[in-house]
Each structure stands twice: as structure tokens, then as C-alpha cells.
């Protein structure tokens, strides 16, 4: 179960480059990403030692574990001008979660990408969709159906991105 919790919290900041593929250019700089889900609402019930294991696993992926409160994971990410200019969909699912992405499409300011996960901890299918609503905001959703460590999972997460500042400060680009 902790693998799917990590997947949901780690996928959210990485949807920003997917959103960059839309026609409306996002502003480069510091972005706040908020991911809400029923699974994230369970985070307060995870014992401290298990939460530390989740944080350690996230660190193994090279990502700082986002703050989780009230059923939402809140993180910050830096989007560079180069990332905005590329307007390319990332290949995140292959390298980070043992998943493959396919059928990536965009129409206007909306995007969609399907992904399939087939590894020992995470098996199933998912989809990420979203819309760039302005250069300073986007909304999206991920859906995943399958198994996490042998447990059935049918999870949906809502994602909102909000531009904060032209300077990323100490926050590194993806």
C-alpha cells in the first residue's frame, strides 16, 4: 500500500511537464502542486516508523516527500524556461515506478496520458488528464486500478498546480 501512496504523491509534481505540453505556455518559476485523494486521507494513520520508510523510499527516487495534511500532498517544483519551451511529455513512468506511458495526447490546453505498471509491487493501469487553465494554473486527475503489494487498488487523485514566483529559490527543477 505504501508504494501506491508514494506513486500518488510523486506523480503529482511530475504532471507539471505534462501540462507544459498544452498550447498555453506555463510560466517558468516556482509552482505549488496539491494532490488530493482518499488514500492520502489515510496518511495520519500511518505509524511514524512506516512514514519514515515512505520518506526514505521517496528519497531513493530523488524526490523530497511532500507535506501531507487533510488528505492532500503539497509540494513545490521548479519549472525552467527550457522546460516550458520543450512542451514535451516526460518519460517518468518508465524510470521511476516501473511503469510505461502510452497514448499521450493533447488537444488545445488539455492533455491525457495512459500508463501501465507491471512490477512486483505495483501492477495495473492508470490515466492522467489535465487542463492548463492559465499560464499560472492547471488542474488534473490521475486514476489507477490494479494492485499495490498484492492489495487491490482503485484510486483517483485530483491535482492542482499554482504558480508562486518567478524565482525557484532552492527548489530544483525536475
Secondary structure, DSSP 4 states (H G I P E B T S, - for coil): -HHHHHHHHHHHHHHHHHHTTSSSPPPSEEEEEEEEETTGGGGGGS-HHHHHHHHHHHHHTT-PPPEEETTEEEEEEEE-HHHHHH-----HHHHHHSEEEEEEEEETTEEEEEEEEESSSEEEEEEEEEEEEETTEEEEEEEEEEEETTEEEEEEEEEEEEEEES--TTPPB-
